[in-house]
Amino acid sequence: MASGSTRPNNADEKMIAAIERGGQDEFQDRKPPKITDKKLIKEKQSRTEKAQEKTERLKALRLAAEQEAKAK
């Protein structure tokens, strides 16, 4: 059985309910669309690439040091 609640379930129903209540301010959805800032995305990708390159170089140095230590 239903709970008897008549609360709006989606954004359209919530907007209509706000209009019926007399809410004249602009309706705001709980989950607004994501703003994609391409510049930020590219900067983040370049930072992660630099970090990956740095870890790869450090790993190579560590392996070389281990091999050198074994050779002695």
Secondary structure, 3 states (H helix, E strand, C coil): CCCCCCCCCCHHHHHHHHHHHCCCCCCCCCCCCCCCCHHHHHHHHHHHHHHHHHHHHHHHHHHHHHHHHHHC
